[in-house]
Amino acid sequence: MPDASGVWQFVEKTARETFEAANFREIRTPIFESTDLFARSIGSTTDIVTKEMYTFQDRKGRSLTLRPEETAPVVRACVENNLMVPDNVVKLYYIGPMFRYERPQAGRYRQFHQVGVEAFGSDDPSIDAEIIAVAVSLFEKLGLENLRVNINSVGCPDCRPSYLEELKKYFGSKIGEMCDECKKRLEFNPLRILDCKNEACQKYISKAPAPLDYICGKCKADFEKAVKYLKGLKIDFEINNRLVRGLDYYTGTTFEVISGKLGAQNAVCGGGRYDNLVEELGGRKTPAVGFAVGVERIIEILKGSNKLIPSKKLDVFIAAVGEEAMGEGLRLLRELRGLGVSSDMDFIDRSLKAKMKAADRSKAKFTLIIGDEEIKKNAVILRTMEDGSQREVSIDKVAGELSL
Ligand code: AMP
Protein backbone atom coordinates (compact mmCIF):
# COMPACT_ATOMS: atom_id res chain seq x y z
CA MET A 1 0.00 0.00 0.00
CA PRO A 2 1.26 3.53 -0.70
CA ASP A 3 1.83 4.28 2.99
CA ALA A 4 4.19 1.32 3.25
CA SER A 5 6.01 1.74 -0.03
CA GLY A 6 8.40 4.36 1.37
CA VAL A 7 10.11 1.73 3.49
CA TRP A 8 10.22 -0.71 0.55
CA GLN A 9 11.85 1.92 -1.63
CA PHE A 10 14.33 2.68 1.14
CA VAL A 11 15.34 -1.00 1.41
CA GLU A 12 15.60 -1.46 -2.35
CA LYS A 13 17.55 1.76 -2.85
CA THR A 14 19.95 0.93 -0.01
CA ALA A 15 20.47 -2.56 -1.45
CA ARG A 16 21.20 -1.19 -4.93
CA GLU A 17 23.64 1.38 -3.56
CA THR A 18 25.43 -1.13 -1.34
CA PHE A 19 25.77 -3.73 -4.10
CA GLU A 20 26.81 -1.26 -6.77
CA ALA A 21 29.40 0.28 -4.44
CA ALA A 22 30.92 -3.21 -4.32
CA ASN A 23 30.84 -3.53 -8.12
CA PHE A 24 27.90 -5.93 -8.40
CA ARG A 25 25.76 -5.30 -11.48
CA GLU A 26 22.05 -5.91 -11.70
CA ILE A 27 20.61 -8.91 -13.51
CA ARG A 28 16.87 -9.36 -14.15
CA THR A 29 15.60 -12.82 -14.96
CA PRO A 30 12.08 -14.04 -15.82
CA ILE A 31 9.55 -14.71 -13.06
CA PHE A 32 9.06 -18.27 -14.29
CA GLU A 33 11.41 -20.89 -15.62
CA SER A 34 11.29 -24.48 -16.75
CA THR A 35 10.42 -26.68 -13.73
CA ASP A 36 13.37 -28.87 -14.49
CA LEU A 37 15.81 -26.03 -13.72
CA PHE A 38 14.69 -25.88 -10.08
CA ALA A 39 14.27 -29.62 -9.65
CA ARG A 40 17.82 -30.21 -10.87
CA SER A 41 19.52 -27.43 -8.94
CA ILE A 42 17.65 -27.08 -5.63
CA GLY A 43 17.40 -30.85 -5.26
CA SER A 44 14.56 -33.27 -5.94
CA THR A 45 14.14 -34.25 -2.28
CA THR A 46 14.16 -30.75 -0.78
CA ASP A 47 11.04 -29.20 0.77
CA ILE A 48 11.07 -26.49 -1.87
CA VAL A 49 10.93 -28.92 -4.78
CA THR A 50 8.67 -31.57 -3.24
CA LYS A 51 6.11 -29.31 -1.57
CA GLU A 52 6.54 -25.64 -2.25
CA MET A 53 6.72 -24.93 -5.95
CA TYR A 54 4.02 -23.16 -7.92
CA THR A 55 4.17 -25.40 -10.95
CA PHE A 56 1.82 -25.25 -13.93
CA GLN A 57 1.61 -26.37 -17.51
CA ASP A 58 1.53 -23.88 -20.35
CA ARG A 59 -0.64 -24.30 -23.44
CA LYS A 60 1.85 -26.67 -25.03
CA GLY A 61 2.02 -28.88 -21.94
CA ARG A 62 5.47 -27.68 -20.84
CA SER A 63 5.98 -27.67 -17.08
CA LEU A 64 6.86 -24.20 -15.75
CA THR A 65 7.47 -22.95 -12.20
CA LEU A 66 7.26 -19.54 -10.58
CA ARG A 67 10.78 -19.02 -9.30
CA PRO A 68 11.17 -20.05 -5.64
CA GLU A 69 14.67 -18.50 -5.57
CA GLU A 70 17.01 -16.66 -7.91
CA THR A 71 20.33 -18.45 -7.88
CA ALA A 72 19.36 -21.14 -10.38
CA PRO A 73 17.78 -18.61 -12.81
CA VAL A 74 20.87 -16.39 -12.58
CA VAL A 75 23.16 -19.34 -13.34
CA ARG A 76 20.92 -20.44 -16.23
CA ALA A 77 20.92 -16.95 -17.70
CA CYS A 78 24.69 -16.54 -17.31
CA VAL A 79 25.39 -19.91 -18.94
CA GLU A 80 23.04 -19.13 -21.84
CA ASN A 81 24.63 -15.73 -22.38
CA ASN A 82 28.23 -16.88 -21.91
CA LEU A 83 28.91 -14.53 -19.02
CA MET A 84 31.35 -16.81 -17.28
CA VAL A 85 34.78 -16.27 -18.77
CA PRO A 86 37.73 -18.21 -17.31
CA ASP A 87 39.87 -16.33 -14.77
CA ASN A 88 37.31 -13.59 -14.43
CA VAL A 89 35.07 -12.74 -11.50
CA VAL A 90 31.48 -11.83 -12.41
CA LYS A 91 29.51 -10.06 -9.66
CA LEU A 92 25.74 -9.78 -10.04
CA TYR A 93 22.80 -8.72 -7.91
CA TYR A 94 19.02 -9.04 -8.18
CA ILE A 95 15.85 -7.71 -6.59
CA GLY A 96 12.45 -9.30 -7.04
CA PRO A 97 9.56 -11.53 -6.01
CA MET A 98 9.90 -15.26 -5.26
CA PHE A 99 7.13 -17.82 -4.77
CA ARG A 100 6.91 -20.75 -2.39
CA TYR A 101 3.80 -22.64 -1.42
CA GLU A 102 4.56 -22.59 2.30
CA ARG A 103 2.19 -22.42 5.25
CA PRO A 104 1.71 -18.65 5.58
CA GLN A 105 2.64 -17.22 8.98
CA ALA A 106 4.39 -14.15 10.35
CA GLY A 107 7.53 -13.71 8.27
CA ARG A 108 6.61 -16.44 5.81
CA TYR A 109 4.63 -15.67 2.70
CA ARG A 110 3.77 -17.38 -0.54
CA GLN A 111 4.93 -14.41 -2.55
CA PHE A 112 7.90 -12.74 -0.91
CA HIS A 113 10.83 -10.65 -2.09
CA GLN A 114 14.55 -11.11 -2.03
CA VAL A 115 17.55 -8.96 -2.77
CA GLY A 116 20.68 -10.97 -3.32
CA VAL A 117 24.11 -11.23 -4.87
CA GLU A 118 26.04 -13.91 -6.73
CA ALA A 119 29.79 -13.90 -7.43
CA PHE A 120 31.14 -16.33 -10.02
CA GLY A 121 34.69 -17.28 -10.88
CA SER A 122 36.70 -17.48 -7.66
CA ASP A 123 37.07 -20.35 -5.21
CA ASP A 124 39.17 -18.22 -2.90
CA PRO A 125 37.66 -17.74 0.58
CA SER A 126 38.44 -14.01 0.35
CA ILE A 127 35.33 -13.68 -1.80
CA ASP A 128 33.26 -15.56 0.80
CA ALA A 129 34.38 -12.93 3.31
CA GLU A 130 33.70 -10.20 0.73
CA ILE A 131 30.09 -11.21 0.25
CA ILE A 132 29.46 -11.64 3.98
CA ALA A 133 30.93 -8.16 4.42
CA VAL A 134 28.59 -6.82 1.74
CA ALA A 135 25.59 -8.38 3.54
CA VAL A 136 26.73 -6.89 6.84
CA SER A 137 27.25 -3.46 5.34
CA LEU A 138 23.76 -3.62 3.80
CA PHE A 139 22.32 -4.29 7.24
CA GLU A 140 24.42 -1.50 8.76
CA LYS A 141 23.22 0.98 6.16
CA LEU A 142 19.64 -0.08 6.82
CA GLY A 143 20.27 0.66 10.49
CA LEU A 144 19.53 -2.88 11.65
CA GLU A 145 20.98 -3.94 14.97
CA ASN A 146 21.02 -7.16 16.95
CA LEU A 147 21.93 -9.30 13.97
CA ARG A 148 24.16 -12.31 14.22
CA VAL A 149 26.15 -13.94 11.45
CA ASN A 150 26.22 -17.74 11.72
CA ILE A 151 28.71 -19.67 9.64
CA ASN A 152 29.35 -23.32 8.93
CA SER A 153 30.54 -25.68 6.22
CA VAL A 154 28.30 -28.30 4.65
CA GLY A 155 31.20 -30.06 2.90
CA CYS A 156 31.53 -30.91 -0.76
CA PRO A 157 30.50 -33.95 -2.86
CA ASP A 158 33.83 -35.59 -1.91
CA CYS A 159 33.37 -35.41 1.85
CA ARG A 160 29.64 -34.97 2.43
CA PRO A 161 28.68 -38.62 1.73
CA SER A 162 30.81 -39.90 4.62
CA TYR A 163 29.39 -37.21 6.91
CA LEU A 164 25.86 -38.18 5.86
CA GLU A 165 26.72 -41.78 6.70
CA GLU A 166 27.77 -40.64 10.19
CA LEU A 167 24.48 -38.79 10.57
CA LYS A 168 22.50 -41.81 9.43
CA LYS A 169 24.36 -43.99 11.90
CA TYR A 170 23.81 -41.53 14.73
CA PHE A 171 20.12 -40.83 14.09
CA GLY A 172 19.32 -44.44 13.09
CA SER A 173 18.87 -45.60 16.68
CA LYS A 174 16.90 -42.47 17.72
CA ILE A 175 14.61 -41.95 14.78
CA GLY A 176 11.72 -43.87 16.40
CA GLU A 177 11.37 -40.99 18.87
CA MET A 178 11.69 -38.24 16.28
CA CYS A 179 9.06 -36.49 14.16
CA ASP A 180 7.57 -37.93 10.96
CA GLU A 181 9.35 -35.36 8.80
CA CYS A 182 12.71 -36.39 10.24
CA LYS A 183 11.91 -40.04 9.55
CA LYS A 184 11.57 -39.10 5.87
CA ARG A 185 14.64 -36.88 6.00
CA LEU A 186 16.75 -39.70 7.41
CA GLU A 187 16.07 -41.63 4.26
CA PHE A 188 16.29 -38.87 1.66
CA ASN A 189 18.15 -35.90 3.12
CA PRO A 190 19.69 -36.53 6.56
CA LEU A 191 21.44 -33.15 6.61
CA ARG A 192 18.06 -31.43 6.86
CA ILE A 193 17.37 -33.18 10.17
CA LEU A 194 19.79 -30.67 11.73
CA ASP A 195 17.35 -27.90 10.79
CA CYS A 196 14.30 -29.46 12.50
CA LYS A 197 12.73 -27.21 15.14
CA ASN A 198 10.69 -29.99 16.78
CA GLU A 199 11.54 -30.23 20.51
CA ALA A 200 11.69 -34.02 20.61
CA CYS A 201 14.16 -33.92 17.69
CA GLN A 202 16.20 -31.03 19.11
CA LYS A 203 17.25 -33.18 22.05
CA TYR A 204 19.13 -35.49 19.68
CA ILE A 205 20.16 -32.88 17.15
CA SER A 206 22.14 -30.94 19.74
CA LYS A 207 24.45 -33.93 20.21
CA ALA A 208 24.70 -35.00 16.56
CA PRO A 209 28.11 -35.24 14.85
CA ALA A 210 29.23 -31.81 13.60
CA PRO A 211 30.14 -31.38 9.91
CA LEU A 212 33.33 -29.51 10.75
CA ASP A 213 34.69 -32.72 12.33
CA TYR A 214 34.12 -34.73 9.16
CA ILE A 215 34.67 -32.50 6.14
CA CYS A 216 37.75 -32.90 3.93
CA GLY A 217 40.99 -30.96 4.22
CA LYS A 218 40.12 -28.54 1.42
CA CYS A 219 36.67 -27.68 2.81
CA LYS A 220 38.14 -27.24 6.26
CA ALA A 221 41.04 -25.08 5.06
CA ASP A 222 38.64 -22.91 3.03
CA PHE A 223 36.35 -22.54 6.02
CA GLU A 224 39.24 -21.56 8.28
CA LYS A 225 40.50 -19.00 5.79
CA ALA A 226 37.06 -17.43 5.53
CA VAL A 227 36.91 -17.30 9.33
CA LYS A 228 40.32 -15.62 9.45
CA TYR A 229 39.29 -13.01 6.89
CA LEU A 230 36.09 -12.28 8.81
CA LYS A 231 38.08 -11.78 11.99
CA GLY A 232 40.37 -9.40 10.09
CA LEU A 233 37.28 -7.48 8.99
CA LYS A 234 36.12 -7.33 12.62
CA ILE A 235 32.80 -8.87 11.64
CA ASP A 236 31.17 -10.63 14.57
CA PHE A 237 30.11 -14.15 13.77
CA GLU A 238 29.43 -17.47 15.43
CA ILE A 239 30.34 -20.88 14.13
CA ASN A 240 27.07 -22.80 14.15
CA ASN A 241 27.64 -26.45 13.35
CA ARG A 242 23.89 -27.04 13.08
CA LEU A 243 23.49 -24.58 10.24
CA VAL A 244 22.37 -26.30 7.05
CA ARG A 245 20.68 -24.78 4.07
CA GLY A 246 17.42 -25.93 2.52
CA LEU A 247 18.86 -26.13 -0.98
CA ASP A 248 21.08 -28.98 -2.16
CA TYR A 249 23.40 -26.97 -4.38
CA TYR A 250 25.41 -25.52 -1.49
CA THR A 251 28.98 -26.73 -1.03
CA GLY A 252 31.58 -25.79 1.59
CA THR A 253 31.20 -22.58 3.53
CA THR A 254 27.60 -21.49 4.19
CA PHE A 255 26.16 -18.75 6.35
CA GLU A 256 23.00 -17.15 7.64
CA VAL A 257 22.22 -13.85 9.28
CA ILE A 258 19.76 -14.14 12.15
CA SER A 259 17.78 -11.40 13.84
CA GLY A 260 17.02 -11.36 17.55
CA LYS A 261 14.00 -9.22 16.72
CA LEU A 262 11.94 -11.75 14.78
CA GLY A 263 9.98 -14.79 15.97
CA ALA A 264 10.41 -18.32 14.66
CA GLN A 265 11.24 -17.11 11.14
CA ASN A 266 14.36 -15.31 12.29
CA ALA A 267 16.70 -15.71 9.29
CA VAL A 268 17.05 -12.50 7.31
CA CYS A 269 19.77 -13.70 4.97
CA GLY A 270 21.04 -17.07 3.78
CA GLY A 271 23.91 -17.90 1.51
CA GLY A 272 27.07 -19.78 0.80
CA ARG A 273 29.19 -21.48 -1.83
CA TYR A 274 27.80 -23.51 -4.68
CA ASP A 275 30.87 -24.56 -6.62
CA ASN A 276 29.23 -27.22 -8.81
CA LEU A 277 25.97 -25.63 -9.90
CA VAL A 278 27.27 -23.83 -13.00
CA GLU A 279 28.68 -27.06 -14.37
CA GLU A 280 25.55 -29.02 -13.43
CA LEU A 281 23.50 -26.53 -15.41
CA GLY A 282 25.63 -26.93 -18.51
CA GLY A 283 28.33 -24.28 -18.06
CA ARG A 284 32.06 -24.74 -17.60
CA LYS A 285 33.12 -25.49 -14.05
CA THR A 286 32.91 -22.18 -12.23
CA PRO A 287 33.09 -21.73 -8.46
CA ALA A 288 30.43 -19.44 -7.04
CA VAL A 289 29.13 -17.90 -3.85
CA GLY A 290 26.06 -15.80 -3.07
CA PHE A 291 23.35 -14.82 -0.61
CA ALA A 292 19.68 -13.84 -0.55
CA VAL A 293 18.06 -11.43 1.89
CA GLY A 294 14.33 -11.59 2.71
CA VAL A 295 12.88 -8.11 2.19
CA GLU A 296 9.65 -8.68 4.19
CA ARG A 297 11.68 -9.73 7.21
CA ILE A 298 13.91 -6.64 6.98
CA ILE A 299 10.82 -4.46 6.77
CA GLU A 300 9.30 -6.20 9.77
CA ILE A 301 12.39 -5.25 11.80
CA LEU A 302 12.42 -1.68 10.48
CA LYS A 303 8.73 -1.28 11.38
CA GLY A 304 9.43 -2.51 14.90
CA SER A 305 12.33 -0.07 15.38
CA ASN A 306 11.55 3.59 15.78
CA LYS A 307 13.82 4.62 12.98
CA LEU A 308 11.73 6.84 10.81
CA ILE A 309 12.05 6.50 7.10
CA PRO A 310 11.64 10.06 5.80
CA SER A 311 8.78 10.10 3.33
CA LYS A 312 9.10 12.27 0.26
CA LYS A 313 7.29 15.61 0.49
CA LEU A 314 5.54 17.33 -2.35
CA ASP A 315 7.16 20.69 -3.17
CA VAL A 316 4.33 22.55 -4.85
CA PHE A 317 0.54 22.26 -5.04
CA ILE A 318 -1.43 24.40 -7.47
CA ALA A 319 -4.90 25.71 -6.65
CA ALA A 320 -6.13 27.19 -9.93
CA VAL A 321 -9.72 28.38 -10.21
CA GLY A 322 -11.34 28.56 -13.66
CA GLU A 323 -10.49 27.19 -17.07
CA GLU A 324 -7.80 29.66 -17.99
CA ALA A 325 -6.10 29.36 -14.59
CA MET A 326 -6.20 25.56 -14.85
CA GLY A 327 -4.46 25.87 -18.22
CA GLU A 328 -1.73 28.03 -16.65
CA GLY A 329 -1.51 25.52 -13.81
CA LEU A 330 -0.92 22.65 -16.24
CA ARG A 331 1.78 24.68 -17.97
CA LEU A 332 3.46 25.46 -14.63
CA LEU A 333 3.40 21.78 -13.64
CA ARG A 334 5.34 20.91 -16.78
CA GLU A 335 7.84 23.69 -16.17
CA LEU A 336 8.40 22.88 -12.50
CA ARG A 337 8.65 19.13 -12.99
CA GLY A 338 11.16 19.75 -15.77
CA LEU A 339 13.28 21.52 -13.17
CA GLY A 340 12.96 18.61 -10.75
CA VAL A 341 10.40 20.32 -8.51
CA SER A 342 7.75 17.78 -7.43
CA SER A 343 4.36 19.30 -8.08
CA ASP A 344 0.68 18.50 -8.35
CA MET A 345 -2.55 20.40 -8.91
CA ASP A 346 -6.16 20.17 -7.82
CA PHE A 347 -7.79 18.68 -10.90
CA ILE A 348 -11.38 19.10 -9.72
CA ASP A 349 -13.33 22.14 -10.94
CA ARG A 350 -14.42 23.63 -7.58
CA SER A 351 -14.16 26.63 -5.25
CA LEU A 352 -10.90 28.11 -3.99
CA LYS A 353 -11.87 27.10 -0.46
CA ALA A 354 -12.19 23.45 -1.46
CA LYS A 355 -8.94 23.67 -3.40
CA MET A 356 -7.11 25.09 -0.36
CA LYS A 357 -8.35 22.14 1.70
CA ALA A 358 -6.89 19.84 -0.94
CA ALA A 359 -3.64 21.86 -0.74
CA ASP A 360 -3.49 21.24 3.03
CA ARG A 361 -4.09 17.53 2.56
CA SER A 362 -1.31 17.34 -0.04
CA LYS A 363 1.21 18.46 2.63
CA ALA A 364 3.09 20.42 -0.05
CA LYS A 365 5.62 23.03 1.05
CA PHE A 366 4.15 25.73 -1.19
CA THR A 367 0.77 26.37 -2.79
CA LEU A 368 0.41 28.47 -5.93
CA ILE A 369 -2.97 30.15 -6.09
CA ILE A 370 -4.18 31.26 -9.52
CA GLY A 371 -7.55 32.97 -10.10
CA ASP A 372 -8.96 35.46 -12.61
CA GLU A 373 -7.18 38.38 -10.89
CA GLU A 374 -3.81 36.67 -11.10
CA ILE A 375 -4.33 35.71 -14.74
CA LYS A 376 -4.98 39.35 -15.58
CA LYS A 377 -1.76 40.39 -13.85
CA ASN A 378 0.27 37.48 -15.21
CA ALA A 379 1.02 36.51 -11.60
CA VAL A 380 0.38 33.81 -9.00
CA ILE A 381 0.04 33.96 -5.24
CA LEU A 382 2.82 31.98 -3.60
CA ARG A 383 1.76 30.67 -0.18
CA THR A 384 4.28 29.12 2.20
CA MET A 385 2.23 26.45 3.91
CA GLU A 386 4.27 26.25 7.10
CA ASP A 387 3.54 29.82 8.27
CA GLY A 388 0.66 30.80 5.95
CA SER A 389 2.56 33.81 4.54
CA GLN A 390 1.61 34.84 1.01
CA ARG A 391 3.01 37.08 -1.69
CA GLU A 392 2.39 37.74 -5.33
CA VAL A 393 5.06 36.70 -7.83
CA SER A 394 5.27 36.96 -11.57
CA ILE A 395 4.11 33.76 -13.29
CA ASP A 396 7.34 33.66 -15.31
CA LYS A 397 9.51 33.73 -12.19
CA VAL A 398 7.77 31.16 -9.98
CA ALA A 399 10.55 28.58 -10.03
CA GLY A 400 13.16 31.12 -8.93
CA GLU A 401 10.98 32.29 -6.03
CA LEU A 402 10.66 28.85 -4.43
CA SER A 403 13.15 28.39 -1.63
CA LEU A 404 13.48 24.61 -1.73
P1 AMP B 1 16.50 -19.20 1.28
O1 AMP B 1 16.43 -18.98 -0.19
O2 AMP B 1 15.50 -20.22 1.77
O3 AMP B 1 17.87 -19.39 1.79
O4 AMP B 1 15.98 -17.83 1.94
C1 AMP B 1 16.75 -16.68 2.01
C2 AMP B 1 15.99 -15.63 2.80
O5 AMP B 1 14.74 -15.36 2.16
C3 AMP B 1 15.58 -16.10 4.19
O6 AMP B 1 16.60 -15.85 5.10
C4 AMP B 1 14.35 -15.26 4.47
O7 AMP B 1 14.73 -13.99 4.94
C5 AMP B 1 13.72 -15.10 3.11
N1 AMP B 1 12.60 -16.05 2.90
C6 AMP B 1 12.66 -17.34 2.50
N2 AMP B 1 11.43 -17.88 2.38
C7 AMP B 1 10.55 -16.90 2.71
C8 AMP B 1 9.10 -16.82 2.76
N3 AMP B 1 8.31 -17.85 2.44
N4 AMP B 1 8.57 -15.64 3.16
C9 AMP B 1 9.33 -14.57 3.47
N5 AMP B 1 10.68 -14.59 3.43
C10 AMP B 1 11.29 -15.74 3.05
Residues whose N, C-alpha, C, O or C-beta is under 5 A from the ligand:
A	BS01	AMP	E69 R100 E102 G107 R108 Y109 F112 A267 V268 C269 G270 A292 V293 G294 E296 R297
